[in-house]
Amino acid sequence: MSSLKIGVFQFKATGNLQENHRKIVRAIQQAHKKKVRLLVFQECATCGYPPIERSDVESIDFAVLEEYLHQLKEWAVSSDMCATFFG
């Protein structure tokens, strides 16, 4: 029987997409070293939670967010992890 190692990574997200992206990539790298196959993040980890880390949804650059989500999916797949992302 095979097992699925699950990890949870919660961090203080910001309204800065690039900063959040760096934190998530680092978490994927660390999880990969520990052979985690499913890594779970908090809601709005990629973009920051409106109205706490950012003023409103309209302040999100969705083109940049979409590119980051694509990159994260590629990182996850290349790290042998399940990859489903919700902005």
N, CA, C and O atoms as a Maestro MAE file, in Angstrom:
{
 s_m_m2io_version
 :::
 2.0.0
}

f_m_ct {
 s_m_title
 :::
 protein
 m_atom[348] {
  # First column is atom index #
  i_m_mmod_type
  r_m_x_coord
  r_m_y_coord
  r_m_z_coord
  i_m_residue_number
  s_m_chain_name
  s_m_pdb_residue_name
  s_m_pdb_atom_name
  i_m_atomic_number
  :::
  1 25 0.839 -1.169 0.000 1 A "MET " " N  " 7
  2 3 0.000 0.000 0.000 1 A "MET " " CA " 6
  3 2 0.894 1.245 0.000 1 A "MET " " C  " 6
  4 15 1.850 1.330 0.770 1 A "MET " " O  " 8
  5 25 0.576 2.201 -0.863 2 A "SER " " N  " 7
  6 3 1.341 3.446 -0.881 2 A "SER " " CA " 6
  7 2 0.644 4.485 -0.003 2 A "SER " " C  " 6
  8 15 -0.554 4.396 0.269 2 A "SER " " O  " 8
  9 25 1.416 5.454 0.424 3 A "SER " " N  " 7
  10 3 0.845 6.490 1.282 3 A "SER " " CA " 6
  11 2 1.032 7.858 0.626 3 A "SER " " C  " 6
  12 15 1.870 8.038 -0.258 3 A "SER " " O  " 8
  13 25 0.252 8.784 1.072 4 A "LEU " " N  " 7
  14 3 0.310 10.145 0.568 4 A "LEU " " CA " 6
  15 2 0.712 11.044 1.733 4 A "LEU " " C  " 6
  16 15 -0.045 11.214 2.688 4 A "LEU " " O  " 8
  17 25 1.894 11.609 1.646 5 A "LYS " " N  " 7
  18 3 2.366 12.500 2.703 5 A "LYS " " CA " 6
  19 2 1.816 13.902 2.430 5 A "LYS " " C  " 6
  20 15 2.008 14.462 1.351 5 A "LYS " " O  " 8
  21 25 1.129 14.451 3.429 6 A "ILE " " N  " 7
  22 3 0.471 15.749 3.302 6 A "ILE " " CA " 6
  23 2 1.157 16.760 4.206 6 A "ILE " " C  " 6
  24 15 1.514 16.450 5.342 6 A "ILE " " O  " 8
  25 25 1.338 17.959 3.696 7 A "GLY " " N  " 7
  26 3 1.917 19.044 4.476 7 A "GLY " " CA " 6
  27 2 1.017 20.264 4.423 7 A "GLY " " C  " 6
  28 15 0.255 20.447 3.474 7 A "GLY " " O  " 8
  29 25 1.109 21.082 5.432 8 A "VAL " " N  " 7
  30 3 0.373 22.347 5.487 8 A "VAL " " CA " 6
  31 2 1.388 23.454 5.707 8 A "VAL " " C  " 6
  32 15 2.244 23.350 6.586 8 A "VAL " " O  " 8
  33 25 1.298 24.509 4.915 9 A "PHE " " N  " 7
  34 3 2.218 25.632 5.055 9 A "PHE " " CA " 6
  35 2 1.388 26.904 5.144 9 A "PHE " " C  " 6
  36 15 0.802 27.344 4.154 9 A "PHE " " O  " 8
  37 25 1.343 27.482 6.315 10 A "GLN " " N  " 7
  38 3 0.637 28.738 6.504 10 A "GLN " " CA " 6
  39 2 1.668 29.816 6.761 10 A "GLN " " C  " 6
  40 15 2.612 29.611 7.525 10 A "GLN " " O  " 8
  41 25 1.494 30.955 6.132 11 A "PHE " " N  " 7
  42 3 2.426 32.055 6.281 11 A "PHE " " CA " 6
  43 2 1.657 33.363 6.227 11 A "PHE " " C  " 6
  44 15 0.488 33.392 5.840 11 A "PHE " " O  " 8
  45 25 2.317 34.445 6.618 12 A "LYS " " N  " 7
  46 3 1.681 35.755 6.557 12 A "LYS " " CA " 6
  47 2 1.763 36.251 5.119 12 A "LYS " " C  " 6
  48 15 2.800 36.735 4.666 12 A "LYS " " O  " 8
  49 25 0.648 36.119 4.419 13 A "ALA " " N  " 7
  50 3 0.581 36.610 3.043 13 A "ALA " " CA " 6
  51 2 0.554 38.137 3.065 13 A "ALA " " C  " 6
  52 15 0.225 38.758 4.076 13 A "ALA " " O  " 8
  53 25 0.904 38.714 1.935 14 A "THR " " N  " 7
  54 3 0.866 40.166 1.786 14 A "THR " " CA " 6
  55 2 0.090 40.500 0.519 14 A "THR " " C  " 6
  56 15 -0.373 39.600 -0.182 14 A "THR " " O  " 8
  57 25 -0.050 41.756 0.229 15 A "GLY " " N  " 7
  58 3 -0.653 42.178 -1.024 15 A "GLY " " CA " 6
  59 2 0.339 42.159 -2.175 15 A "GLY " " C  " 6
  60 15 -0.013 42.503 -3.304 15 A "GLY " " O  " 8
  61 25 1.579 41.760 -1.899 16 A "ASN " " N  " 7
  62 3 2.644 41.718 -2.894 16 A "ASN " " CA " 6
  63 2 2.713 40.315 -3.501 16 A "ASN " " C  " 6
  64 15 3.164 39.372 -2.851 16 A "ASN " " O  " 8
  65 25 2.266 40.188 -4.741 17 A "LEU " " N  " 7
  66 3 2.231 38.878 -5.406 17 A "LEU " " CA " 6
  67 2 3.612 38.238 -5.478 17 A "LEU " " C  " 6
  68 15 3.750 37.036 -5.252 17 A "LEU " " O  " 8
  69 25 4.627 39.024 -5.788 18 A "GLN " " N  " 7
  70 3 5.985 38.484 -5.930 18 A "GLN " " CA " 6
  71 2 6.499 37.927 -4.597 18 A "GLN " " C  " 6
  72 15 7.102 36.854 -4.564 18 A "GLN " " O  " 8
  73 25 6.266 38.643 -3.520 19 A "GLU " " N  " 7
  74 3 6.708 38.184 -2.203 19 A "GLU " " CA " 6
  75 2 6.003 36.881 -1.812 19 A "GLU " " C  " 6
  76 15 6.644 35.949 -1.327 19 A "GLU " " O  " 8
  77 25 4.701 36.821 -2.020 20 A "ASN " " N  " 7
  78 3 3.951 35.596 -1.721 20 A "ASN " " CA " 6
  79 2 4.450 34.434 -2.574 20 A "ASN " " C  " 6
  80 15 4.593 33.312 -2.088 20 A "ASN " " O  " 8
  81 25 4.713 34.712 -3.841 21 A "HIS " " N  " 7
  82 3 5.205 33.685 -4.761 21 A "HIS " " CA " 6
  83 2 6.530 33.096 -4.264 21 A "HIS " " C  " 6
  84 15 6.713 31.879 -4.258 21 A "HIS " " O  " 8
  85 25 7.444 33.967 -3.851 22 A "ARG " " N  " 7
  86 3 8.743 33.489 -3.342 22 A "ARG " " CA " 6
  87 2 8.554 32.580 -2.118 22 A "ARG " " C  " 6
  88 15 9.213 31.547 -2.002 22 A "ARG " " O  " 8
  89 25 7.665 32.965 -1.221 23 A "LYS " " N  " 7
  90 3 7.417 32.159 -0.022 23 A "LYS " " CA " 6
  91 2 6.833 30.794 -0.391 23 A "LYS " " C  " 6
  92 15 7.202 29.779 0.199 23 A "LYS " " O  " 8
  93 25 5.938 30.772 -1.351 24 A "ILE " " N  " 7
  94 3 5.297 29.520 -1.753 24 A "ILE " " CA " 6
  95 2 6.302 28.612 -2.454 24 A "ILE " " C  " 6
  96 15 6.329 27.409 -2.193 24 A "ILE " " O  " 8
  97 25 7.129 29.169 -3.340 25 A "VAL " " N  " 7
  98 3 8.160 28.365 -4.013 25 A "VAL " " CA " 6
  99 2 9.107 27.759 -2.985 25 A "VAL " " C  " 6
  100 15 9.454 26.582 -3.073 25 A "VAL " " O  " 8
  101 25 9.521 28.561 -2.017 26 A "ARG " " N  " 7
  102 3 10.409 28.055 -0.965 26 A "ARG " " CA " 6
  103 2 9.727 26.923 -0.183 26 A "ARG " " C  " 6
  104 15 10.375 25.939 0.173 26 A "ARG " " O  " 8
  105 25 8.442 27.059 0.079 27 A "ALA " " N  " 7
  106 3 7.700 26.011 0.791 27 A "ALA " " CA " 6
  107 2 7.632 24.732 -0.040 27 A "ALA " " C  " 6
  108 15 7.775 23.635 0.501 27 A "ALA " " O  " 8
  109 25 7.415 24.861 -1.344 28 A "ILE " " N  " 7
  110 3 7.379 23.690 -2.220 28 A "ILE " " CA " 6
  111 2 8.738 22.999 -2.211 28 A "ILE " " C  " 6
  112 15 8.807 21.771 -2.150 28 A "ILE " " O  " 8
  113 25 9.815 23.771 -2.270 29 A "GLN " " N  " 7
  114 3 11.157 23.189 -2.246 29 A "GLN " " CA " 6
  115 2 11.402 22.431 -0.940 29 A "GLN " " C  " 6
  116 15 11.932 21.320 -0.959 29 A "GLN " " O  " 8
  117 25 11.021 23.021 0.184 30 A "GLN " " N  " 7
  118 3 11.204 22.365 1.480 30 A "GLN " " CA " 6
  119 2 10.338 21.104 1.579 30 A "GLN " " C  " 6
  120 15 10.787 20.071 2.076 30 A "GLN " " O  " 8
  121 25 9.112 21.199 1.108 31 A "ALA " " N  " 7
  122 3 8.210 20.046 1.170 31 A "ALA " " CA " 6
  123 2 8.717 18.907 0.298 31 A "ALA " " C  " 6
  124 15 8.609 17.738 0.668 31 A "ALA " " O  " 8
  125 25 9.270 19.250 -0.861 32 A "HIS " " N  " 7
  126 3 9.814 18.227 -1.757 32 A "HIS " " CA " 6
  127 2 10.936 17.446 -1.074 32 A "HIS " " C  " 6
  128 15 11.025 16.226 -1.213 32 A "HIS " " O  " 8
  129 25 11.785 18.153 -0.341 33 A "LYS " " N  " 7
  130 3 12.880 17.493 0.381 33 A "LYS " " CA " 6
  131 2 12.339 16.505 1.416 33 A "LYS " " C  " 6
  132 15 12.996 15.515 1.743 33 A "LYS " " O  " 8
  133 25 11.148 16.780 1.924 34 A "LYS " " N  " 7
  134 3 10.537 15.911 2.937 34 A "LYS " " CA " 6
  135 2 9.570 14.903 2.323 34 A "LYS " " C  " 6
  136 15 8.839 14.215 3.035 34 A "LYS " " O  " 8
  137 25 9.577 14.825 0.980 35 A "LYS " " N  " 7
  138 3 8.755 13.877 0.226 35 A "LYS " " CA " 6
  139 2 7.253 14.085 0.426 35 A "LYS " " C  " 6
  140 15 6.477 13.130 0.422 35 A "LYS " " O  " 8
  141 25 6.856 15.349 0.601 36 A "VAL " " N  " 7
  142 3 5.444 15.701 0.691 36 A "VAL " " CA " 6
  143 2 4.859 15.645 -0.715 36 A "VAL " " C  " 6
  144 15 5.467 16.154 -1.657 36 A "VAL " " O  " 8
  145 25 3.695 15.037 -0.867 37 A "ARG " " N  " 7
  146 3 3.041 14.935 -2.176 37 A "ARG " " CA " 6
  147 2 1.887 15.913 -2.328 37 A "ARG " " C  " 6
  148 15 1.527 16.281 -3.447 37 A "ARG " " O  " 8
  149 25 1.302 16.339 -1.205 38 A "LEU " " N  " 7
  150 3 0.196 17.300 -1.232 38 A "LEU " " CA " 6
  151 2 0.509 18.387 -0.209 38 A "LEU " " C  " 6
  152 15 0.595 18.115 0.988 38 A "LEU " " O  " 8
  153 25 0.678 19.606 -0.682 39 A "LEU " " N  " 7
  154 3 1.007 20.723 0.191 39 A "LEU " " CA " 6
  155 2 -0.147 21.717 0.140 39 A "LEU " " C  " 6
  156 15 -0.522 22.181 -0.936 39 A "LEU " " O  " 8
  157 25 -0.704 22.040 1.289 40 A "VAL " " N  " 7
  158 3 -1.893 22.885 1.387 40 A "VAL " " CA " 6
  159 2 -1.496 24.254 1.931 40 A "VAL " " C  " 6
  160 15 -0.726 24.362 2.885 40 A "VAL " " O  " 8
  161 25 -2.037 25.294 1.303 41 A "PHE " " N  " 7
  162 3 -1.814 26.675 1.736 41 A "PHE " " CA " 6
  163 2 -3.150 27.296 2.145 41 A "PHE " " C  " 6
  164 15 -4.218 26.784 1.810 41 A "PHE " " O  " 8
  165 25 -3.065 28.405 2.873 42 A "GLN " " N  " 7
  166 3 -4.281 29.097 3.278 42 A "GLN " " CA " 6
  167 2 -4.951 29.777 2.089 42 A "GLN " " C  " 6
  168 15 -4.342 29.991 1.040 42 A "GLN " " O  " 8
  169 25 -6.192 30.099 2.283 43 A "GLU " " N  " 7
  170 3 -6.968 30.819 1.281 43 A "GLU " " CA " 6
  171 2 -6.265 32.134 0.932 43 A "GLU " " C  " 6
  172 15 -5.776 32.835 1.818 43 A "GLU " " O  " 8
  173 25 -6.219 32.456 -0.338 44 A "CYS " " N  " 7
  174 3 -5.622 33.693 -0.857 44 A "CYS " " CA " 6
  175 2 -4.125 33.813 -0.579 44 A "CYS " " C  " 6
  176 15 -3.600 34.922 -0.481 44 A "CYS " " O  " 8
  177 25 -3.450 32.699 -0.452 45 A "ALA " " N  " 7
  178 3 -2.002 32.721 -0.195 45 A "ALA " " CA " 6
  179 2 -1.247 33.398 -1.328 45 A "ALA " " C  " 6
  180 15 -0.243 34.067 -1.083 45 A "ALA " " O  " 8
  181 25 -1.700 33.242 -2.537 46 A "THR " " N  " 7
  182 3 -0.978 33.798 -3.679 46 A "THR " " CA " 6
  183 2 -1.150 35.298 -3.829 46 A "THR " " C  " 6
  184 15 -0.232 35.986 -4.275 46 A "THR " " O  " 8
  185 25 -2.319 35.815 -3.461 47 A "CYS " " N  " 7
  186 3 -2.611 37.227 -3.740 47 A "CYS " " CA " 6
  187 2 -2.834 38.088 -2.504 47 A "CYS " " C  " 6
  188 15 -2.888 39.313 -2.614 47 A "CYS " " O  " 8
  189 25 -2.964 37.484 -1.347 48 A "GLY " " N  " 7
  190 3 -3.321 38.257 -0.159 48 A "GLY " " CA " 6
  191 2 -4.836 38.344 -0.041 48 A "GLY " " C  " 6
  192 15 -5.546 38.411 -1.044 48 A "GLY " " O  " 8
  193 25 -5.309 38.341 1.168 49 A "TYR " " N  " 7
  194 3 -6.745 38.276 1.428 49 A "TYR " " CA " 6
  195 2 -7.351 39.678 1.533 49 A "TYR " " C  " 6
  196 15 -7.008 40.439 2.437 49 A "TYR " " O  " 8
  197 25 -8.260 40.018 0.599 50 A "PRO " " N  " 7
  198 3 -8.939 41.308 0.725 50 A "PRO " " CA " 6
  199 2 -9.967 41.242 1.855 50 A "PRO " " C  " 6
  200 15 -10.651 40.222 1.927 50 A "PRO " " O  " 8
  201 25 -10.137 42.162 2.690 51 A "PRO " " N  " 7
  202 3 -9.488 43.472 2.753 51 A "PRO " " CA " 6
  203 2 -8.368 43.528 3.786 51 A "PRO " " C  " 6
  204 15 -8.043 44.609 4.278 51 A "PRO " " O  " 8
  205 25 -7.782 42.404 4.119 52 A "ILE " " N  " 7
  206 3 -6.759 42.401 5.161 52 A "ILE " " CA " 6
  207 2 -5.375 42.735 4.584 52 A "ILE " " C  " 6
  208 15 -4.763 43.724 4.986 52 A "ILE " " O  " 8
  209 25 -4.882 41.918 3.648 53 A "GLU " " N  " 7
  210 3 -3.554 42.163 3.087 53 A "GLU " " CA " 6
  211 2 -3.588 43.088 1.867 53 A "GLU " " C  " 6
  212 15 -2.552 43.607 1.452 53 A "GLU " " O  " 8
  213 25 -4.736 43.287 1.314 54 A "ARG " " N  " 7
  214 3 -4.886 44.202 0.180 54 A "ARG " " CA " 6
  215 2 -6.236 44.892 0.293 54 A "ARG " " C  " 6
  216 15 -7.139 44.393 0.965 54 A "ARG " " O  " 8
  217 25 -6.371 46.024 -0.355 55 A "SER " " N  " 7
  218 3 -7.575 46.836 -0.174 55 A "SER " " CA " 6
  219 2 -8.841 46.176 -0.728 55 A "SER " " C  " 6
  220 15 -9.882 46.174 -0.071 55 A "SER " " O  " 8
  221 25 -8.747 45.621 -1.930 56 A "ASP " " N  " 7
  222 3 -9.924 45.003 -2.553 56 A "ASP " " CA " 6
  223 2 -9.486 44.080 -3.685 56 A "ASP " " C  " 6
  224 15 -8.316 44.057 -4.065 56 A "ASP " " O  " 8
  225 25 -10.423 43.336 -4.209 57 A "VAL " " N  " 7
  226 3 -10.135 42.376 -5.284 57 A "VAL " " CA " 6
  227 2 -9.641 43.088 -6.542 57 A "VAL " " C  " 6
  228 15 -8.801 42.554 -7.265 57 A "VAL " " O  " 8
  229 25 -10.152 44.277 -6.804 58 A "GLU " " N  " 7
  230 3 -9.760 45.021 -8.003 58 A "GLU " " CA " 6
  231 2 -8.281 45.398 -7.998 58 A "GLU " " C  " 6
  232 15 -7.722 45.711 -9.049 58 A "GLU " " O  " 8
  233 25 -7.641 45.372 -6.832 59 A "SER " " N  " 7
  234 3 -6.223 45.726 -6.756 59 A "SER " " CA " 6
  235 2 -5.294 44.583 -7.171 59 A "SER " " C  " 6
  236 15 -4.078 44.767 -7.224 59 A "SER " " O  " 8
  237 25 -5.850 43.414 -7.465 60 A "ILE " " N  " 7
  238 3 -5.048 42.251 -7.867 60 A "ILE " " CA " 6
  239 2 -4.726 42.343 -9.360 60 A "ILE " " C  " 6
  240 15 -5.618 42.559 -10.180 60 A "ILE " " O  " 8
  241 25 -3.472 42.182 -9.702 61 A "ASP " " N  " 7
  242 3 -3.070 42.115 -11.108 61 A "ASP " " CA " 6
  243 2 -3.247 40.666 -11.548 61 A "ASP " " C  " 6
  244 15 -2.368 39.830 -11.335 61 A "ASP " " O  " 8
  245 25 -4.388 40.377 -12.160 62 A "PHE " " N  " 7
  246 3 -4.728 38.995 -12.484 62 A "PHE " " CA " 6
  247 2 -3.842 38.390 -13.563 62 A "PHE " " C  " 6
  248 15 -3.684 37.170 -13.606 62 A "PHE " " O  " 8
  249 25 -3.265 39.200 -14.427 63 A "ALA " " N  " 7
  250 3 -2.339 38.672 -15.440 63 A "ALA " " CA " 6
  251 2 -1.078 38.141 -14.748 63 A "ALA " " C  " 6
  252 15 -0.601 37.055 -15.078 63 A "ALA " " O  " 8
  253 25 -0.545 38.896 -13.800 64 A "VAL " " N  " 7
  254 3 0.631 38.459 -13.041 64 A "VAL " " CA " 6
  255 2 0.272 37.249 -12.187 64 A "VAL " " C  " 6
  256 15 1.032 36.282 -12.124 64 A "VAL " " O  " 8
  257 25 -0.875 37.301 -11.535 65 A "LEU " " N  " 7
  258 3 -1.312 36.183 -10.701 65 A "LEU " " CA " 6
  259 2 -1.429 34.894 -11.520 65 A "LEU " " C  " 6
  260 15 -1.007 33.831 -11.065 65 A "LEU " " O  " 8
  261 25 -1.992 34.983 -12.705 66 A "GLU " " N  " 7
  262 3 -2.142 33.810 -13.569 66 A "GLU " " CA " 6
  263 2 -0.777 33.231 -13.943 66 A "GLU " " C  " 6
  264 15 -0.610 32.012 -13.961 66 A "GLU " " O  " 8
  265 25 0.188 34.079 -14.239 67 A "GLU " " N  " 7
  266 3 1.537 33.615 -14.570 67 A "GLU " " CA " 6
  267 2 2.178 32.917 -13.367 67 A "GLU " " C  " 6
  268 15 2.787 31.858 -13.514 67 A "GLU " " O  " 8
  269 25 2.039 33.508 -12.186 68 A "TYR " " N  " 7
  270 3 2.585 32.890 -10.974 68 A "TYR " " CA " 6
  271 2 1.922 31.540 -10.696 68 A "TYR " " C  " 6
  272 15 2.598 30.584 -10.316 68 A "TYR " " O  " 8
  273 25 0.618 31.459 -10.881 69 A "LEU " " N  " 7
  274 3 -0.071 30.184 -10.666 69 A "LEU " " CA " 6
  275 2 0.430 29.122 -11.641 69 A "LEU " " C  " 6
  276 15 0.598 27.960 -11.270 69 A "LEU " " O  " 8
  277 25 0.665 29.524 -12.877 70 A "HIS " " N  " 7
  278 3 1.214 28.599 -13.875 70 A "HIS " " CA " 6
  279 2 2.605 28.116 -13.440 70 A "HIS " " C  " 6
  280 15 2.902 26.923 -13.516 70 A "HIS " " O  " 8
  281 25 3.446 29.038 -12.989 71 A "GLN " " N  " 7
  282 3 4.790 28.666 -12.526 71 A "GLN " " CA " 6
  283 2 4.721 27.740 -11.311 71 A "GLN " " C  " 6
  284 15 5.474 26.770 -11.226 71 A "GLN " " O  " 8
  285 25 3.823 28.035 -10.377 72 A "LEU " " N  " 7
  286 3 3.688 27.188 -9.192 72 A "LEU " " CA " 6
  287 2 3.231 25.783 -9.559 72 A "LEU " " C  " 6
  288 15 3.688 24.800 -8.975 72 A "LEU " " O  " 8
  289 25 2.338 25.696 -10.519 73 A "LYS " " N  " 7
  290 3 1.886 24.370 -10.956 73 A "LYS " " CA " 6
  291 2 3.065 23.596 -11.551 73 A "LYS " " C  " 6
  292 15 3.226 22.408 -11.272 73 A "LYS " " O  " 8
  293 25 3.882 24.253 -12.359 74 A "GLU " " N  " 7
  294 3 5.055 23.595 -12.930 74 A "GLU " " CA " 6
  295 2 6.030 23.159 -11.834 74 A "GLU " " C  " 6
  296 15 6.580 22.060 -11.900 74 A "GLU " " O  " 8
  297 25 6.248 24.011 -10.827 75 A "TRP " " N  " 7
  298 3 7.131 23.660 -9.701 75 A "TRP " " CA " 6
  299 2 6.594 22.434 -8.978 75 A "TRP " " C  " 6
  300 15 7.340 21.508 -8.661 75 A "TRP " " O  " 8
  301 25 5.295 22.442 -8.722 76 A "ALA " " N  " 7
  302 3 4.689 21.328 -7.992 76 A "ALA " " CA " 6
  303 2 4.827 20.028 -8.780 76 A "ALA " " C  " 6
  304 15 5.232 19.005 -8.226 76 A "ALA " " O  " 8
  305 25 4.497 20.064 -10.051 77 A "VAL " " N  " 7
  306 3 4.584 18.854 -10.878 77 A "VAL " " CA " 6
  307 2 6.025 18.358 -10.958 77 A "VAL " " C  " 6
  308 15 6.269 17.156 -10.858 77 A "VAL " " O  " 8
  309 25 6.983 19.270 -11.137 78 A "SER " " N  " 7
  310 3 8.380 18.846 -11.225 78 A "SER " " CA " 6
  311 2 8.891 18.345 -9.869 78 A "SER " " C  " 6
  312 15 9.909 17.656 -9.806 78 A "SER " " O  " 8
  313 25 8.195 18.687 -8.801 79 A "SER " " N  " 7
  314 3 8.551 18.207 -7.458 79 A "SER " " CA " 6
  315 2 7.753 16.977 -7.060 79 A "SER " " C  " 6
  316 15 7.775 16.560 -5.902 79 A "SER " " O  " 8
  317 25 7.040 16.391 -8.036 80 A "ASP " " N  " 7
  318 3 6.241 15.176 -7.820 80 A "ASP " " CA " 6
  319 2 5.128 15.386 -6.784 80 A "ASP " " C  " 6
  320 15 4.871 14.532 -5.937 80 A "ASP " " O  " 8
  321 25 4.482 16.547 -6.882 81 A "MET " " N  " 7
  322 3 3.374 16.858 -5.988 81 A "MET " " CA " 6
  323 2 2.080 16.964 -6.775 81 A "MET " " C  " 6
  324 15 2.088 17.213 -7.981 81 A "MET " " O  " 8
  325 25 0.986 16.776 -6.089 82 A "CYS " " N  " 7
  326 3 -0.317 17.034 -6.676 82 A "CYS " " CA " 6
  327 2 -0.396 18.541 -6.898 82 A "CYS " " C  " 6
  328 15 0.099 19.306 -6.071 82 A "CYS " " O  " 8
  329 25 -1.003 18.979 -7.988 83 A "ALA " " N  " 7
  330 3 -0.992 20.406 -8.297 83 A "ALA " " CA " 6
  331 2 -2.367 20.899 -8.699 83 A "ALA " " C  " 6
  332 15 -2.782 20.732 -9.846 83 A "ALA " " O  " 8
  333 25 -3.067 21.499 -7.769 84 A "THR " " N  " 7
  334 3 -4.312 22.179 -8.045 84 A "THR " " CA " 6
  335 2 -4.241 23.517 -7.335 84 A "THR " " C  " 6
  336 15 -3.993 23.575 -6.130 84 A "THR " " O  " 8
  337 25 -4.455 24.573 -8.067 85 A "PHE " " N  " 7
  338 3 -4.357 25.910 -7.489 85 A "PHE " " CA " 6
  339 2 -5.631 26.669 -7.733 85 A "PHE " " C  " 6
  340 15 -6.222 26.603 -8.811 85 A "PHE " " O  " 8
  341 25 -6.040 27.382 -6.730 86 A "PHE " " N  " 7
  342 3 -7.171 28.291 -6.819 86 A "PHE " " CA " 6
  343 2 -6.642 29.644 -6.388 86 A "PHE " " C  " 6
  344 15 -6.145 29.788 -5.271 86 A "PHE " " O  " 8
  345 25 -6.742 30.649 -7.268 87 A "GLY " " N  " 7
  346 3 -6.200 31.972 -6.996 87 A "GLY " " CA " 6
  347 2 -6.606 32.467 -5.669 87 A "GLY " " C  " 6
  348 15 -6.232 33.574 -5.282 87 A "GLY " " O  " 8
  :::
 }
 m_bond[347] {
  # First column is bond index #
  i_m_from
  i_m_to
  i_m_order
  :::
  1 1 2 1
  2 2 3 1
  3 3 4 2
  4 3 5 1
  5 5 6 1
  6 6 7 1
  7 7 8 2
  8 7 9 1
  9 9 10 1
  10 10 11 1
  11 11 12 2
  12 11 13 1
  13 13 14 1
  14 14 15 1
  15 15 16 2
  16 15 17 1
  17 17 18 1
  18 18 19 1
  19 19 20 2
  20 19 21 1
  21 21 22 1
  22 22 23 1
  23 23 24 2
  24 23 25 1
  25 25 26 1
  26 26 27 1
  27 27 28 2
  28 27 29 1
  29 29 30 1
  30 30 31 1
  31 31 32 2
  32 31 33 1
  33 33 34 1
  34 34 35 1
  35 35 36 2
  36 35 37 1
  37 37 38 1
  38 38 39 1
  39 39 40 2
  40 39 41 1
  41 41 42 1
  42 42 43 1
  43 43 44 2
  44 43 45 1
  45 45 46 1
  46 46 47 1
  47 47 48 2
  48 47 49 1
  49 49 50 1
  50 50 51 1
  51 51 52 2
  52 51 53 1
  53 53 54 1
  54 54 55 1
  55 55 56 2
  56 55 57 1
  57 57 58 1
  58 58 59 1
  59 59 60 2
  60 59 61 1
  61 61 62 1
  62 62 63 1
  63 63 64 2
  64 63 65 1
  65 65 66 1
  66 66 67 1
  67 67 68 2
  68 67 69 1
  69 69 70 1
  70 70 71 1
  71 71 72 2
  72 71 73 1
  73 73 74 1
  74 74 75 1
  75 75 76 2
  76 75 77 1
  77 77 78 1
  78 78 79 1
  79 79 80 2
  80 79 81 1
  81 81 82 1
  82 82 83 1
  83 83 84 2
  84 83 85 1
  85 85 86 1
  86 86 87 1
  87 87 88 2
  88 87 89 1
  89 89 90 1
  90 90 91 1
  91 91 92 2
  92 91 93 1
  93 93 94 1
  94 94 95 1
  95 95 96 2
  96 95 97 1
  97 97 98 1
  98 98 99 1
  99 99 100 2
  100 99 101 1
  101 101 102 1
  102 102 103 1
  103 103 104 2
  104 103 105 1
  105 105 106 1
  106 106 107 1
  107 107 108 2
  108 107 109 1
  109 109 110 1
  110 110 111 1
  111 111 112 2
  112 111 113 1
  113 113 114 1
  114 114 115 1
  115 115 116 2
  116 115 117 1
  117 117 118 1
  118 118 119 1
  119 119 120 2
  120 119 121 1
  121 121 122 1
  122 122 123 1
  123 123 124 2
  124 123 125 1
  125 125 126 1
  126 126 127 1
  127 127 128 2
  128 127 129 1
  129 129 130 1
  130 130 131 1
  131 131 132 2
  132 131 133 1
  133 133 134 1
  134 134 135 1
  135 135 136 2
  136 135 137 1
  137 137 138 1
  138 138 139 1
  139 139 140 2
  140 139 141 1
  141 141 142 1
  142 142 143 1
  143 143 144 2
  144 143 145 1
  145 145 146 1
  146 146 147 1
  147 147 148 2
  148 147 149 1
  149 149 150 1
  150 150 151 1
  151 151 152 2
  152 151 153 1
  153 153 154 1
  154 154 155 1
  155 155 156 2
  156 155 157 1
  157 157 158 1
  158 158 159 1
  159 159 160 2
  160 159 161 1
  161 161 162 1
  162 162 163 1
  163 163 164 2
  164 163 165 1
  165 165 166 1
  166 166 167 1
  167 167 168 2
  168 167 169 1
  169 169 170 1
  170 170 171 1
  171 171 172 2
  172 171 173 1
  173 173 174 1
  174 174 175 1
  175 175 176 2
  176 175 177 1
  177 177 178 1
  178 178 179 1
  179 179 180 2
  180 179 181 1
  181 181 182 1
  182 182 183 1
  183 183 184 2
  184 183 185 1
  185 185 186 1
  186 186 187 1
  187 187 188 2
  188 187 189 1
  189 189 190 1
  190 190 191 1
  191 191 192 2
  192 191 193 1
  193 193 194 1
  194 194 195 1
  195 195 196 2
  196 195 197 1
  197 197 198 1
  198 198 199 1
  199 199 200 2
  200 199 201 1
  201 201 202 1
  202 202 203 1
  203 203 204 2
  204 203 205 1
  205 205 206 1
  206 206 207 1
  207 207 208 2
  208 207 209 1
  209 209 210 1
  210 210 211 1
  211 211 212 2
  212 211 213 1
  213 213 214 1
  214 214 215 1
  215 215 216 2
  216 215 217 1
  217 217 218 1
  218 218 219 1
  219 219 220 2
  220 219 221 1
  221 221 222 1
  222 222 223 1
  223 223 224 2
  224 223 225 1
  225 225 226 1
  226 226 227 1
  227 227 228 2
  228 227 229 1
  229 229 230 1
  230 230 231 1
  231 231 232 2
  232 231 233 1
  233 233 234 1
  234 234 235 1
  235 235 236 2
  236 235 237 1
  237 237 238 1
  238 238 239 1
  239 239 240 2
  240 239 241 1
  241 241 242 1
  242 242 243 1
  243 243 244 2
  244 243 245 1
  245 245 246 1
  246 246 247 1
  247 247 248 2
  248 247 249 1
  249 249 250 1
  250 250 251 1
  251 251 252 2
  252 251 253 1
  253 253 254 1
  254 254 255 1
  255 255 256 2
  256 255 257 1
  257 257 258 1
  258 258 259 1
  259 259 260 2
  260 259 261 1
  261 261 262 1
  262 262 263 1
  263 263 264 2
  264 263 265 1
  265 265 266 1
  266 266 267 1
  267 267 268 2
  268 267 269 1
  269 269 270 1
  270 270 271 1
  271 271 272 2
  272 271 273 1
  273 273 274 1
  274 274 275 1
  275 275 276 2
  276 275 277 1
  277 277 278 1
  278 278 279 1
  279 279 280 2
  280 279 281 1
  281 281 282 1
  282 282 283 1
  283 283 284 2
  284 283 285 1
  285 285 286 1
  286 286 287 1
  287 287 288 2
  288 287 289 1
  289 289 290 1
  290 290 291 1
  291 291 292 2
  292 291 293 1
  293 293 294 1
  294 294 295 1
  295 295 296 2
  296 295 297 1
  297 297 298 1
  298 298 299 1
  299 299 300 2
  300 299 301 1
  301 301 302 1
  302 302 303 1
  303 303 304 2
  304 303 305 1
  305 305 306 1
  306 306 307 1
  307 307 308 2
  308 307 309 1
  309 309 310 1
  310 310 311 1
  311 311 312 2
  312 311 313 1
  313 313 314 1
  314 314 315 1
  315 315 316 2
  316 315 317 1
  317 317 318 1
  318 318 319 1
  319 319 320 2
  320 319 321 1
  321 321 322 1
  322 322 323 1
  323 323 324 2
  324 323 325 1
  325 325 326 1
  326 326 327 1
  327 327 328 2
  328 327 329 1
  329 329 330 1
  330 330 331 1
  331 331 332 2
  332 331 333 1
  333 333 334 1
  334 334 335 1
  335 335 336 2
  336 335 337 1
  337 337 338 1
  338 338 339 1
  339 339 340 2
  340 339 341 1
  341 341 342 1
  342 342 343 1
  343 343 344 2
  344 343 345 1
  345 345 346 1
  346 346 347 1
  347 347 348 2
  :::
 }
}
